[in-house]
């Protein structure tokens, strides 16, 4: 493993503290990030903006009298479980654009987004969502989504640096399975399936920081952070309780770590290859991250110290596993 982590997969149940960790890391000096966490300046990818747009698409389709495609209602899990893979395919595209410094400039951002959804769905074996729409319905859907799709495209392009040299690409995602399920979770649920959908370009260089909370704590913090007036926000969006129980009632990260044939790694077999992803588990079962939501002057030194030391311990294990991967 190089001194700087090239790709960090930031994984956890919803509201576990992933976004707060990102916010905290952004508050540090480059020297602190490098020396304590093996991180370079970051480029950020996240699949939540696509989940939000899936919900917006579904809302507009239902308003037009059509099937919601992604979601039958705002309170229910995904209709097509393969869309967990759809989200990974979109992240693969985003990463490829980062690496190649591409900043798309389509005539219509909404048309661009719908096309990407259908192409990503095809790659995971799901039926197209938008090609079958009647032309009038498609035009109405595009008109309703154009502003928000334009915002997504603008933010995506703004995140593309001129070079990835010396940088760490942080990719954030949450996966899980139904409340009461026992790992290994059946595909396409859980981390095992979604990690296997990441491109070889990502898996060959990726490490995992897993923010560890119980499902019960995830649900409590999800309720606490929810701002109904800011549903597209990374820090303040809420996940409906039916989704928390149906999609995130458990996850399989502990099982994956325990089943790996190398310590402190997750073993992923995909497309005829085997990857051992170094993993560090940051224990947030006793909340160390919520204070980061406040303005920085309000942060208490004791809270900062507890968060920093907990992250440093997780990154230390991750770095040691990464060094072993390189030596092996």
C-alpha positions in Angstrom: 0.0 0.0 0.0 1.3 3.5 -0.9 1.7 6.0 1.9 -1.4 7.8 0.7 -4.6 5.8 0.3 -5.7 6.2 -3.3 -9.4 5.2 -2.9 -11.3 5.1 0.4 -14.7 3.4 0.4 -16.5 5.0 3.3 -19.2 2.6 4.3 -21.9 2.3 7.0 -25.6 2.1 7.8 -27.5 5.4 7.2 -26.9 8.1 9.8 -23.9 6.2 11.3 -21.6 9.2 11.0 -20.1 8.9 7.5 -20.9 12.5 6.4 -19.7 13.8 9.8 -16.4 11.9 9.4 -16.0 13.6 5.9 -16.8 17.0 7.5 -14.3 16.4 10.2 -11.5 15.3 7.9 -12.2 18.4 5.8 -11.5 20.6 8.9 -8.0 19.2 9.3 -4.7 20.4 7.7 -3.3 18.4 4.8 -0.4 17.4 7.1 -2.8 16.0 9.8 -4.7 14.1 7.1 -1.5 12.6 5.7 0.4 11.9 8.9 -2.6 10.6 11.0 -4.8 9.0 8.4 -2.7 8.4 5.2 -5.1 10.7 3.3 -4.3 13.1 0.5 -6.5 16.0 -0.5 -9.8 14.3 -1.3 -12.1 14.0 -4.3 -15.6 13.0 -3.1 -18.2 10.6 -4.7 -21.5 9.6 -3.0 -24.4 7.6 -4.3 -27.0 9.4 -2.1 -27.6 12.2 -4.7 -28.6 9.5 -7.1 -30.9 7.9 -4.6 -32.5 11.3 -4.0 -33.0 11.7 -7.7 -34.5 8.2 -8.0 -37.1 9.3 -5.4 -37.7 12.6 -7.3 -38.2 10.6 -10.6 -40.6 8.3 -8.8 -42.6 11.2 -7.3 -43.0 12.9 -10.7 -43.9 9.7 -12.5 -46.6 8.9 -10.0 -47.9 12.5 -10.3 -48.2 11.8 -14.1 -50.2 8.6 -13.4 -47.3 6.3 -14.2 -45.6 3.5 -12.2 -43.0 5.0 -9.9 -40.3 2.6 -11.3 -37.8 3.1 -8.5 -40.2 3.6 -5.6 -43.9 2.8 -5.3 -44.2 5.4 -2.5 -41.9 7.7 -0.6 -42.1 5.4 2.4 -41.2 2.1 0.8 -37.9 0.4 -0.2 -36.7 0.1 -3.8 -39.1 -1.8 -6.1 -36.1 -3.4 -8.0 -33.4 -4.7 -5.7 -30.9 -4.8 -8.6 -30.9 -1.0 -8.4 -28.4 -1.4 -5.6 -26.1 -2.4 -8.5 -27.4 0.5 -10.6 -26.0 2.9 -8.0 -22.6 1.3 -8.1 -22.5 1.4 -11.9 -23.2 5.2 -11.6 -20.3 5.5 -9.2 -18.1 3.6 -11.6 -18.9 6.2 -14.2 -18.3 9.0 -11.8 -14.9 7.6 -10.9 -13.9 7.1 -14.5 -14.8 10.7 -15.2 -12.6 11.8 -12.3 -9.7 9.8 -13.6 -10.1 11.1 -17.1 -11.0 14.7 -16.1 -14.3 14.6 -18.0 -16.9 17.1 -17.2 -20.1 16.3 -19.3 -22.0 19.3 -20.7 -25.2 17.8 -22.2 -27.9 20.0 -23.7 -30.4 18.6 -21.1 -29.1 17.5 -17.7 -32.4 15.6 -17.0 -32.1 13.7 -20.3 -28.5 12.9 -19.5 -29.5 11.5 -16.1 -32.4 9.4 -17.4 -30.1 7.9 -20.0 -27.5 7.1 -17.4 -30.1 5.4 -15.2 -31.2 3.2 -18.1 -27.7 2.3 -19.2 -26.6 1.5 -15.6 -29.8 -0.7 -15.2 -29.0 -2.6 -18.3 -25.5 -3.4 -17.0 -26.9 -5.1 -13.9 -29.7 -6.9 -15.7 -32.7 -4.7 -14.7 -35.3 -3.5 -17.3 -35.0 0.0 -18.6 -37.0 2.6 -16.7 -37.4 5.4 -19.3 -37.1 4.0 -22.8 -40.6 2.6 -22.7 -42.2 5.9 -21.6 -44.6 7.7 -24.1 -42.9 10.8 -25.6 -45.3 13.2 -23.9 -44.7 11.6 -20.5 -40.9 11.7 -21.0 -41.0 15.4 -22.0 -43.0 16.2 -18.9 -40.7 14.2 -16.6 -37.6 15.9 -18.1 -39.1 19.3 -17.6 -40.0 18.6 -14.0 -36.5 17.3 -13.2 -34.3 19.7 -15.2 -33.4 22.1 -12.5 -32.4 19.4 -9.9 -30.6 17.3 -12.5 -28.7 20.4 -13.5 -27.7 21.0 -9.9 -26.5 17.4 -9.6 -24.5 17.7 -12.9 -22.9 21.0 -11.7 -21.9 19.6 -8.4 -20.5 16.4 -10.1 -18.4 18.4 -12.5 -17.2 20.8 -9.8 -15.8 17.7 -7.9 -13.5 16.7 -10.8 -10.0 17.9 -10.1 -7.4 18.6 -12.7 -5.4 15.6 -11.5 -5.7 12.8 -9.0 -2.0 12.6 -8.3 -1.5 12.6 -4.5 -5.3 12.7 -3.9 -7.6 10.3 -2.1 -10.9 9.5 -3.8 -13.5 9.0 -1.1 -16.6 7.0 -2.2 -19.5 7.0 0.3 -22.3 4.4 0.3 -24.7 2.5 2.7 -25.9 -1.0 2.2 -27.8 -3.6 4.3 -30.6 -6.0 4.5 -33.9 -6.6 6.2 -34.3 -6.4 9.9 -33.8 -9.9 11.3 -31.9 -11.2 8.3 -28.7 -13.3 8.9 -25.6 -12.8 6.8 -24.5 -13.8 4.3 -27.1 -11.7 2.6 -28.4 -12.8 -0.7 -27.5 -10.8 -3.8 -28.2 -8.0 -4.6 -28.4 -7.0 -0.9 -25.6 -6.1 1.3 -22.0 -5.0 0.8 -20.7 -8.3 -0.7 -22.9 -7.8 -3.9 -22.3 -4.0 -4.2 -18.5 -4.2 -3.6 -18.3 -6.9 -6.3 -20.0 -4.4 -8.8 -17.2 -1.8 -8.4 -14.9 -1.6 -11.4 -11.5 -3.3 -11.3 -9.9 0.1 -11.5 -11.5 0.9 -8.1 -11.1 -2.5 -6.4 -7.4 -2.8 -7.3 -6.6 0.3 -5.2 -9.5 0.5 -2.7 -9.5 0.4 1.1 -12.5 0.5 3.4 -13.3 2.7 6.4 -16.4 1.2 8.0 -18.3 3.3 10.6 -19.7 0.8 13.0 -23.0 1.4 14.8 -25.8 -0.9 15.6 -29.0 -0.8 13.5 -30.9 0.6 16.5 -28.4 3.4 16.8 -28.6 4.0 13.0 -32.4 4.4 13.3 -32.1 6.7 16.3 -29.6 9.0 14.6 -31.5 8.9 11.3 -34.6 10.3 13.2 -32.5 12.9 15.0 -30.8 14.3 11.8 -33.9 14.4 9.6 -34.8 17.9 8.2 -38.0 17.5 6.1 -37.2 20.9 4.5 -33.8 19.7 3.2 -34.4 16.2 1.7 -31.5 16.3 -0.7 -28.9 17.3 1.9 -26.0 14.9 2.6 -26.0 15.9 6.3 -29.8 16.3 6.9 -31.7 13.9 4.8 -33.9 11.3 6.4 -34.6 7.7 5.5 -38.2 6.5 6.0 -38.6 4.0 8.8 -40.0 1.3 6.4 -36.7 1.7 4.4 -34.6 1.6 7.5 -36.2 -1.7 8.6 -36.5 -3.2 5.1 -33.2 -2.2 3.5 -31.0 -1.3 6.5 -32.2 -3.5 9.4 -28.8 -5.2 9.4 -25.7 -5.3 7.3 -23.0 -7.9 6.4 -19.7 -6.1 7.0 -18.9 -8.0 10.2 -19.6 -11.2 8.4 -17.4 -10.3 5.5 -14.5 -9.4 7.8 -14.9 -12.6 9.8 -15.0 -14.8 6.6 -12.0 -13.2 4.9 -8.9 -15.4 4.6 -6.6 -12.5 5.4 -6.9 -10.4 8.6 -8.4 -6.9 8.5 -9.5 -7.3 4.9 -12.7 -8.0 3.0 -12.4 -10.7 0.3 -14.3 -9.9 -2.9 -14.4 -12.4 -5.7 -15.7 -10.9 -8.9 -15.2 -11.3 -12.7 -12.7 -14.1 -12.2 -10.5 -12.1 -9.8 -10.1 -12.0 -6.1 -9.4 -8.7 -4.2 -8.5 -8.3 -0.5 -9.6 -4.8 0.5 -7.9 -3.5 3.6 -10.5 -2.5 6.2 -10.5 -0.3 9.3 -13.5 -0.3 11.6 -14.2 3.0 13.4 -16.3 2.2 16.5 -19.1 4.8 16.7 -21.5 2.7 18.7 -21.1 5.3 21.4 -21.6 8.5 19.4 -18.4 10.3 18.6 -19.5 12.3 15.5 -22.8 14.2 16.0 -21.0 17.2 17.5 -19.4 17.8 14.0 -22.8 19.0 12.7 -22.4 22.2 14.8 -20.2 25.1 13.6 -16.6 24.5 14.3 -16.2 27.1 17.1 -18.8 25.0 19.1 -16.7 21.8 19.0 -15.5 20.8 22.4 -11.8 19.7 22.7 -12.7 16.4 24.4 -15.1 15.5 21.6 -12.5 16.3 19.0 -9.9 14.2 20.8 -12.2 11.2 21.0 -13.1 11.4 17.4 -9.6 11.9 16.2 -8.1 9.1 18.2 -10.9 6.7 17.2 -10.3 7.5 13.5 -6.6 7.2 13.9 -6.9 3.7 15.4 -9.1 2.6 12.5 -6.9 4.0 9.9 -3.8 2.4 11.5 -5.4 -1.0 11.1 -6.4 -0.2 7.6 -2.9 1.0 6.7 -1.3 -2.1 8.3 -3.5 -4.4 6.2 -2.7 -2.4 3.1 1.0 -2.7 3.7 0.5 -6.5 4.0 -1.4 -6.5 0.7 1.5 -4.8 -1.0 4.1 -7.1 0.6 2.1 -10.1 -0.4 
